[in-house]
Amino acid sequence: MGHPRPKSGPVITLAEFYALTWSDDLRRELHEGQIVAMAPPKNAHGTITANLVTALKIALRNRRPCRVQTAAGILPPTRERSYYQADLLVTREPSRPGDRDVAAPLFVCEVLSESTELFDRRCKVPDYRAIASVREVLLVDSERMFVELHRRLDERRWLTEILQRPHDELTLETAGVKLALLDLYEDVALPATNLELPL
């Protein structure tokens, strides 16, 4: 997701945020009562998201009612005036007309950029981990080959796995997906120094 535009305006409630409409196609989040408009993402962001969605869709065909959703609304349980849009998630919830958020995601992914990484790490990851249904949280860097997977072990403990070589294999237990980083980053232009890491 692109760089958040500066916060401005009065603090609003979630109900007020839901009631607003805009004439443009920008994605918007609510951060502690402040509306944050997200600038259009770079090409790498969209390509990584598409690659992961493709792998998830194939895997989830045999795991109904699980489904993948992009630009998915999430209400962090510890913040009354916040609404996030995760880059993608997996849930068992059926899709219902008019829904704005997913109450029980199993897996949540954010594709990082230099401008969003700090907020995603400091705010979104802890908030996603506070959702009881979430089993895995994935961070994918869009500017270098670097993937960070948080997997829930129990109510209090999480395991973090770092992957950064082309043939490192990403395993998502919630979706039954195994994906080499080379495939996750397919068609993404990365710095040559990153691609020259030893296998």
Backbone as numpy.savetxt, mean C-alpha at the origin, in Angstrom:
# Nx Ny Nz CAx CAy CAz Cx Cy Cz
2.72 6.45 -4.73 1.86 7.64 -4.73 2.74 8.87 -4.73
2.30 9.93 -5.38 3.08 11.14 -5.51 3.17 11.94 -4.23
3.89 13.03 -4.33 4.15 13.89 -3.18 2.88 14.51 -2.62
2.64 14.40 -1.27 1.47 15.04 -0.68 1.54 16.56 -0.80
0.48 17.17 -1.24 0.45 18.63 -1.31 0.27 19.21 0.10
0.74 20.42 0.33 0.70 20.99 1.69 -0.69 21.01 2.28
-0.76 20.71 3.58 -2.03 20.73 4.29 -2.49 22.17 4.49
-3.79 22.40 4.35 -4.32 23.72 4.61 -5.80 23.58 4.92
-6.36 24.63 5.51 -7.79 24.61 5.78 -8.11 24.12 7.18
-9.38 24.17 7.54 -9.80 23.79 8.88 -9.76 22.28 9.07
-9.71 21.87 10.32 -9.79 20.45 10.66 -11.21 19.98 10.44
-11.37 18.86 9.74 -12.71 18.35 9.45 -12.87 16.93 9.96
-14.10 16.48 10.06 -14.40 15.12 10.50 -14.38 14.17 9.31
-14.39 12.89 9.61 -14.44 11.89 8.55 -15.73 12.01 7.74
-16.85 12.25 8.43 -18.13 12.41 7.73 -18.09 13.60 6.78
-17.48 14.70 7.20 -17.36 15.87 6.34 -16.46 15.57 5.14
-15.40 14.81 5.37 -14.49 14.42 4.28 -15.23 13.58 3.25
-16.02 12.62 3.72 -16.79 11.76 2.82 -17.80 12.56 1.99
-18.29 13.65 2.54 -19.33 14.43 1.86 -18.77 15.35 0.78
-17.45 15.54 0.76 -16.83 16.45 -0.20 -16.73 15.82 -1.59
-16.77 16.66 -2.60 -16.55 16.21 -3.98 -15.52 17.13 -4.62
-14.80 16.59 -5.63 -13.79 17.38 -6.33 -13.96 17.20 -7.84
-13.53 18.20 -8.57 -13.69 18.16 -10.03 -12.48 17.55 -10.73
-11.42 17.23 -9.99 -10.22 16.63 -10.60 -10.12 15.16 -10.21
-9.07 14.51 -10.71 -8.88 13.07 -10.47 -7.83 12.77 -9.41
-7.40 13.78 -8.66 -6.39 13.55 -7.64 -6.93 12.68 -6.51
-6.05 11.80 -6.02 -6.41 11.03 -4.82 -6.21 11.91 -3.60
-7.07 11.74 -2.61 -6.97 12.53 -1.39 -7.08 11.64 -0.17
-6.33 12.01 0.86 -6.39 11.33 2.15 -6.74 12.37 3.22
-7.13 11.88 4.36 -7.39 12.74 5.51 -6.38 12.38 6.59
-5.53 13.34 6.95 -4.50 13.12 7.97 -4.82 13.98 9.18
-5.33 13.36 10.24 -5.64 14.08 11.48 -6.54 15.29 11.20
-7.54 15.08 10.33 -8.50 16.14 10.06 -8.12 17.10 8.96
-6.92 16.94 8.38 -6.47 17.80 7.29 -6.50 17.03 5.97
-7.05 17.65 4.93 -7.10 17.02 3.61 -5.73 17.13 2.94
-5.25 16.00 2.42 -3.96 15.96 1.72 -4.21 15.43 0.32
-3.93 16.25 -0.70 -4.07 15.84 -2.10 -2.74 15.24 -2.56
-2.83 14.10 -3.24 -1.64 13.41 -3.69 -1.40 13.71 -5.17
-0.21 14.18 -5.49 0.14 14.47 -6.88 0.20 13.17 -7.68
0.01 13.22 -8.99 0.07 12.00 -9.79 1.39 11.26 -9.58
1.34 9.93 -9.46 2.57 9.15 -9.23 3.42 9.06 -10.48
4.70 8.72 -10.30 5.60 8.50 -11.42 5.31 7.15 -12.07
5.85 6.95 -13.28 5.58 5.73 -14.02 5.97 4.47 -13.26
7.10 4.52 -12.56 7.57 3.33 -11.84 6.55 2.85 -10.83
5.90 3.80 -10.17 4.88 3.46 -9.16 3.76 2.64 -9.79
3.24 3.11 -10.92 2.15 2.40 -11.58 2.56 1.05 -12.10
3.78 0.94 -12.61 4.25 -0.34 -13.15 4.41 -1.37 -12.05
5.01 -0.98 -10.94 5.17 -1.91 -9.81 3.81 -2.36 -9.30
2.89 -1.42 -9.15 1.55 -1.77 -8.69 0.88 -2.76 -9.64
0.99 -2.51 -10.95 0.38 -3.40 -11.95 1.00 -4.79 -11.90
2.33 -4.87 -11.75 3.00 -6.17 -11.66 2.52 -6.97 -10.47
2.37 -6.29 -9.33 1.94 -7.00 -8.12 0.47 -7.38 -8.21
-0.37 -6.51 -8.75 -1.79 -6.83 -8.93 -1.95 -8.06 -9.81
-1.19 -8.13 -10.89 -1.27 -9.28 -11.80 -0.97 -10.58 -11.07
0.11 -10.59 -10.28 0.47 -11.79 -9.52 -0.60 -12.14 -8.49
-1.14 -11.14 -7.83 -2.17 -11.38 -6.81 -3.46 -11.90 -7.43
-3.88 -11.32 -8.54 -5.11 -11.75 -9.19 -5.05 -13.22 -9.57
-3.92 -13.65 -10.12 -3.76 -15.05 -10.51 -3.83 -15.96 -9.29
-3.13 -15.57 -8.22 -3.09 -16.40 -7.03 -4.44 -16.47 -6.32
-5.18 -15.38 -6.32 -6.43 -15.31 -5.55 -7.61 -15.98 -6.24
-7.44 -16.39 -7.49 -8.52 -17.10 -8.17 -8.91 -18.37 -7.44
-7.95 -18.97 -6.75 -8.20 -20.20 -6.01 -8.39 -19.95 -4.51
-8.55 -18.69 -4.13 -8.71 -18.35 -2.71 -9.93 -17.47 -2.49
-10.99 -17.69 -3.24 -12.20 -16.91 -3.05 -12.73 -17.12 -1.64
-13.29 -16.07 -0.99 -13.69 -14.78 -1.55 -12.61 -13.71 -1.51
-11.34 -14.08 -1.31 -10.28 -13.07 -1.27 -10.20 -12.35 -2.61
-9.91 -11.05 -2.54 -9.80 -10.23 -3.75 -8.77 -9.14 -3.51
-8.25 -8.59 -4.60 -7.29 -7.49 -4.52 -7.99 -6.20 -4.90
-7.60 -5.12 -4.25 -8.18 -3.81 -4.55 -7.08 -2.77 -4.54
-7.09 -1.87 -5.53 -6.13 -0.77 -5.59 -6.78 0.51 -5.09
-5.93 1.50 -4.75 -6.42 2.78 -4.22 -7.50 2.52 -3.18
-7.17 1.68 -2.21 -8.16 1.16 -1.26 -8.22 2.01 0.01
-9.42 2.41 0.38 -9.61 3.21 1.59 -9.42 2.40 2.85
-8.69 2.95 3.81 -8.45 2.31 5.10 -8.63 3.34 6.20
-9.38 2.97 7.23 -9.55 3.83 8.41 -8.65 3.32 9.52
-7.58 4.04 9.86 -6.70 3.58 10.94 -7.47 3.57 12.26
-7.41 2.47 13.01 -8.23 2.33 14.21 -7.87 3.27 15.35
-6.67 3.84 15.33 -6.23 4.71 16.43 -6.39 6.20 16.10
-6.97 6.53 14.92 -7.10 7.93 14.51 -8.51 8.18 14.00
-9.27 9.00 14.72 -10.67 9.22 14.37 -10.84 10.10 13.13
-9.87 10.95 12.84 -9.99 11.91 11.72 -8.97 11.64 10.63
-8.77 10.35 10.32 -7.83 10.00 9.27 -8.42 8.94 8.34
-8.06 9.06 7.08 -8.49 8.13 6.04 -7.33 7.98 5.08
-6.82 6.75 4.92 -5.71 6.50 4.01 -6.23 5.79 2.76
-5.49 5.95 1.66 -5.72 5.16 0.47 -4.47 4.35 0.20
-4.50 3.08 0.57 -3.36 2.19 0.32 -3.24 1.94 -1.17
-2.01 1.75 -1.64 -1.81 1.48 -3.06 -2.55 0.22 -3.48
-2.48 -0.81 -2.65 -3.32 -1.98 -2.89 -3.42 -2.80 -1.62
-4.44 -3.64 -1.57 -4.64 -4.53 -0.43 -5.35 -5.79 -0.89
-5.34 -6.78 0.00 -6.11 -8.01 -0.19 -7.06 -8.14 0.98
-8.30 -8.51 0.69 -9.31 -8.68 1.73 -10.23 -9.83 1.38
-10.91 -10.35 2.40 -11.97 -11.35 2.16 -13.33 -10.69 2.05
-13.41 -9.40 2.35 -14.70 -8.70 2.30 -15.22 -8.63 0.88
-16.50 -8.87 0.68 -17.07 -8.66 -0.66 -17.13 -7.17 -0.98
-17.10 -6.86 -2.25 -17.23 -5.47 -2.69 -18.70 -5.09 -2.68
-19.02 -3.95 -2.06 -20.41 -3.49 -1.96 -20.53 -2.12 -2.60
-21.63 -1.87 -3.31 -21.83 -0.55 -3.94 -21.77 0.56 -2.90
-21.02 1.62 -3.22 -20.96 2.78 -2.34 -19.92 2.72 -1.24
-19.28 1.56 -1.05 -18.25 1.47 0.00 -17.09 2.40 -0.30
-16.54 3.03 0.75 -15.38 3.91 0.60 -14.13 3.33 1.25
-14.30 2.36 2.12 -13.14 1.82 2.82 -13.30 0.32 3.01
-12.18 -0.33 3.34 -12.15 -1.77 3.60 -11.87 -1.94 5.09
-12.79 -2.57 5.80 -12.68 -2.67 7.25 -11.69 -3.73 7.71
-11.53 -4.79 6.92 -10.71 -5.92 7.39 -9.72 -6.38 6.32
-8.73 -5.57 6.00 -7.70 -6.02 5.04 -6.82 -7.09 5.67
-6.35 -8.02 4.83 -5.40 -9.04 5.28 -3.97 -8.64 4.97
-3.80 -7.99 3.82 -2.50 -7.59 3.30 -2.60 -6.16 2.77
-1.62 -5.33 3.11 -1.61 -3.94 2.65 -0.25 -3.63 2.05
-0.26 -2.95 0.91 1.00 -2.57 0.24 1.03 -1.08 -0.03
2.17 -0.47 0.23 2.45 0.90 -0.17 3.70 0.90 -1.04
3.62 1.56 -2.21 4.77 1.74 -3.08 5.40 3.08 -2.72
6.64 3.05 -2.28 7.29 4.24 -1.72 7.97 5.07 -2.79
7.99 6.37 -2.55 8.84 7.28 -3.29 9.59 8.12 -2.26
10.55 8.89 -2.73 11.34 9.71 -1.81 10.45 10.66 -1.01
9.40 11.17 -1.63 8.56 12.17 -0.98 7.55 11.56 -0.01
7.20 10.28 -0.17 6.17 9.69 0.69 6.73 8.72 1.72
7.98 8.32 1.57 8.52 7.24 2.40 8.44 7.54 3.89
8.79 8.75 4.29 8.81 9.08 5.72 7.43 8.94 6.34
6.40 9.49 5.70 5.05 9.38 6.25 4.57 7.94 6.24
4.84 7.21 5.16 4.41 5.82 5.09 5.04 4.99 6.20
6.31 5.19 6.44 6.99 4.41 7.48 6.58 4.82 8.90
6.53 6.12 9.15 6.28 6.59 10.51 4.82 6.53 10.93
3.92 6.71 9.98 2.49 6.79 10.32 1.69 5.60 9.80
1.81 5.33 8.51 0.95 4.30 7.93 1.29 2.90 8.42
2.56 2.54 8.44 2.91 1.18 8.85 2.44 0.87 10.27
2.71 1.71 11.27 2.18 1.41 12.61 0.66 1.35 12.64
0.00 2.22 11.87 -1.47 2.21 11.85 -2.01 0.95 11.17
-1.38 0.51 10.10 -1.80 -0.73 9.45 -1.59 -1.93 10.38
-0.48 -1.93 11.08 -0.20 -3.04 12.00 -1.17 -3.07 13.18
-1.81 -1.95 13.47 -2.79 -1.89 14.56 -4.15 -2.46 14.16
-4.34 -2.73 12.88 -5.60 -3.32 12.42 -5.55 -4.82 12.66
-6.50 -5.35 13.44 -6.44 -6.74 13.90 -6.40 -7.75 12.75
-7.04 -7.46 11.64 -7.11 -8.41 10.53 -5.84 -8.48 9.71
-5.00 -7.45 9.78 -3.82 -7.36 8.90 -2.76 -8.38 9.31
-2.32 -9.16 8.33 -1.30 -10.18 8.56 0.04 -9.81 7.92
0.00 -9.03 6.85 1.23 -8.64 6.17 1.13 -7.20 5.69
2.24 -6.46 5.83 2.35 -5.10 5.31 3.60 -5.06 4.44
3.44 -4.63 3.20 4.55 -4.62 2.26 4.88 -3.19 1.84
6.17 -2.85 1.88 6.67 -1.58 1.37 7.58 -1.88 0.19
7.30 -1.26 -0.95 8.11 -1.47 -2.16 8.66 -0.12 -2.59
9.97 -0.01 -2.63 10.62 1.23 -3.06 10.51 1.34 -4.58
10.08 2.49 -5.08 9.91 2.67 -6.52 11.16 3.24 -7.19
12.18 3.60 -6.39 13.36 4.24 -6.97 14.61 3.40 -6.85
14.53 2.27 -6.18 15.61 1.30 -6.11 14.99 -0.06 -5.78
15.70 -1.14 -6.06 15.18 -2.46 -5.78 15.34 -2.74 -4.29
14.26 -2.49 -3.56 14.27 -2.67 -2.10 12.85 -2.92 -1.64
12.64 -4.06 -1.02 11.32 -4.47 -0.56 11.40 -4.84 0.92
10.43 -4.37 1.67 10.38 -4.64 3.12 9.02 -5.24 3.47
9.03 -6.46 3.99 7.79 -7.16 4.33 7.68 -7.32 5.84
6.56 -6.84 6.39 6.25 -7.02 7.81 5.20 -8.12 7.91
5.51 -9.20 8.65 4.58 -10.32 8.80 4.24 -10.51 10.28
2.96 -10.57 10.58 2.50 -10.74 11.96 2.81 -12.15 12.46
3.44 -12.25 13.62 3.70 -13.54 14.24 2.62 -13.88 15.27
2.23 -12.87 16.05 1.16 -13.04 17.02 0.61 -11.65 17.34
-0.13 -11.51 18.43 -0.76 -10.22 18.73 0.25 -9.10 18.99
1.46 -9.45 19.39 2.43 -8.43 19.77 3.66 -8.37 18.88
3.99 -9.48 18.20 5.26 -9.57 17.50 5.09 -9.60 15.99
6.04 -8.92 15.30 6.08 -8.90 13.84 7.49 -9.29 13.39
7.58 -9.97 12.26 8.85 -10.30 11.64 9.03 -9.41 10.41
10.21 -8.79 10.28 10.49 -7.94 9.13 11.54 -8.61 8.25
11.23 -8.69 6.95 12.13 -9.30 5.98 12.51 -8.25 4.94
13.81 -8.17 4.63 14.33 -7.22 3.65 14.80 -8.00 2.42
14.34 -7.56 1.25 14.75 -8.16 -0.02 15.28 -7.06 -0.92
16.43 -7.32 -1.61 16.98 -6.26 -2.45 17.81 -6.75 -3.63
17.77 -8.05 -3.91 18.49 -8.59 -5.06 17.49 -9.14 -6.08
17.83 -9.09 -7.36 16.88 -9.47 -8.40 16.23 -10.83 -8.22
16.98 -11.81 -7.73 16.41 -13.16 -7.60 15.93 -13.47 -6.19
15.95 -12.48 -5.29 15.30 -12.66 -3.99 13.82 -12.91 -4.24
13.24 -13.83 -3.48 11.84 -14.20 -3.70 10.94 -13.64 -2.61
9.96 -12.87 -3.02 8.96 -12.32 -2.11 7.85 -13.35 -1.92
7.59 -13.73 -0.68 6.52 -14.69 -0.38 5.44 -14.00 0.43
4.24 -13.96 -0.11 3.08 -13.38 0.57 2.16 -14.52 0.99
2.18 -14.86 2.27 1.39 -15.98 2.75 -0.11 -15.72 2.67
-0.51 -14.46 2.83 -1.94 -14.14 2.80 -2.56 -14.41 1.44
-1.77 -14.34 0.38 -2.31 -14.51 -0.97 -1.76 -15.75 -1.68
-0.81 -16.44 -1.06 -0.21 -17.59 -1.71 0.64 -17.20 -2.91
1.35 -16.08 -2.80 2.16 -15.55 -3.91 3.64 -15.72 -3.62
4.38 -16.18 -4.62 5.84 -16.16 -4.59 6.29 -15.43 -5.85
7.08 -14.37 -5.66 7.42 -13.50 -6.77 8.85 -13.01 -6.63
9.68 -13.27 -7.64 11.05 -12.76 -7.62 11.02 -11.25 -7.80
11.96 -10.56 -7.17 12.01 -9.11 -7.32 12.20 -8.70 -8.77
12.91 -9.52 -9.54 13.09 -9.24 -10.96 11.74 -9.11 -11.67
10.76 -9.92 -11.25 9.43 -9.87 -11.85 8.60 -8.72 -11.27
8.78 -8.45 -9.98 8.06 -7.34 -9.36 8.46 -6.01 -10.01
9.76 -5.88 -10.34 10.27 -4.64 -10.93 10.37 -4.72 -12.47
9.69 -5.68 -13.07 9.73 -5.80 -14.53 9.26 -4.51 -15.20
10.01 -4.05 -16.19 9.71 -2.83 -16.96 9.89 -1.54 -16.16
10.55 -1.61 -15.01 10.83 -0.42 -14.21 12.29 -0.02 -14.41
12.53 1.23 -14.79 13.90 1.72 -14.98 14.50 2.04 -13.62
15.55 1.31 -13.24 16.22 1.50 -11.97 17.67 1.89 -12.21
18.32 2.58 -11.24 19.74 2.92 -11.40 20.56 1.67 -11.64
21.55 1.75 -12.51 22.37 0.60 -12.85 23.07 0.02 -11.64
23.46 0.86 -10.68 24.15 0.38 -9.49 23.28 -0.57 -8.70
21.97 -0.35 -8.70 21.07 -1.23 -7.97 20.98 -2.60 -8.65
20.96 -2.62 -9.97 20.82 -3.87 -10.71 22.10 -4.70 -10.68
23.21 -4.06 -10.31 24.49 -4.78 -10.31 24.80 -5.43 -8.98
23.83 -5.43 -8.03 24.04 -6.12 -6.77 24.28 -7.60 -7.05
25.15 -8.27 -6.27 25.39 -9.70 -6.49 24.12 -10.50 -6.26
23.95 -11.56 -7.03 22.74 -12.40 -6.94 22.82 -13.32 -5.73
